[in-house]
């Protein structure tokens, strides 16, 4: 998207790109009592808990959606999943910035 906006800006001589910030999303889950980032299909289909997290580059949440697929989960487990997701999103956002710098 940013590349397309950059081209339009050049064509129309705009002074700034109308992007407010970055966003990224990951899935995280609990499988065999272990928190796992970015579950693949085989892991996701066996996970006890599945959580999707979307965040901005300002560390704000856009979405948190989770389900105890096979069992319920504790607040401590939720906090660990959110921390793991946040760390993964930070890595994605860093890579996005490297790509567009």
N, C-alpha and C positions, 0 to 999 in steps of 0.2 A: 504494500500500500504506500509506504513512504517513498519508494522509487517513483511510482506513478505521480504522486503529489509533487515531488521534486521537479519532474518534467513539466507538469502543468504550471508550476510556479515560474519556471524559466520562460515558457511560452507567454504567459500573461504578465510577466514582470512583477509578480507578487513579492511582498517583502518578507513574509514568513509562512511556514507550513502550518496549516490548521490542525495540528496534532497536539492533543493536550498531554499525552504521556504514553507510556508503554503499558501493555497488559500481557499476562502469560497465564497459562493454566496447566495443572498437572493432576494426575490421579495418584492416590496413595491408599494403601490398605493394610489390613492385618491378615497375615497368612502364617499359620502355625506359630502364633504368638509373637511374630516379628513384624515390625512396621516396614513396609516396602514402598519405595517411590517408583512411580511409573509402571504399574502392573501391566504385564503383557496379558494376552487373552487367556492363556492357560492358568496364569496366576489369578487373574480377576475372576474366573469361573469357579475357583476353589476358595477364594478369600472369605474370611469370616466377616470382615468389615470392608466397605468400599467407600471412599471419600473423594470427591472432586472439589478442587479449590481453584478459583480464579482471583488474581490479585493485580493491583496496579504497581507501577514502579515507585509509588509513594507508600507502599506497604499497606494499602487499603484493600479490603475485600470487596469483590464484585459478587462472588457467589461461593457458598460452601454448601455442598449437597452430600449427605452421607446416609448410608444404610447399613444396619446390622444385618447382613445377608444371612449369616448362619448363627450369630450370637449377638448379644448386646455388648456395648463397650463402655468403659469407664471414662470419667472426665480426664483422668490422667492419660489414658490412651488417646483420647481426642486431642489433648494438648500436644502430645508427642507427634500425632499425625499432622496437625497443623504446622508444627515446627519443621517437620521433615518436608512438607509441601512448600512452606515458605523458603526454606533453603534451596529446594529444587527450582522454584520460581526465580529466586535471585540469580541462580546460574544461567537460566534461560535468558533473563533480562540482560545480564552481562554479555552474553553471546550476541544478543540482538544489537546491543550498542557497538560491539566490535565490528559486526557486519556492516552497520550503517555509518561508521566513522570514517 
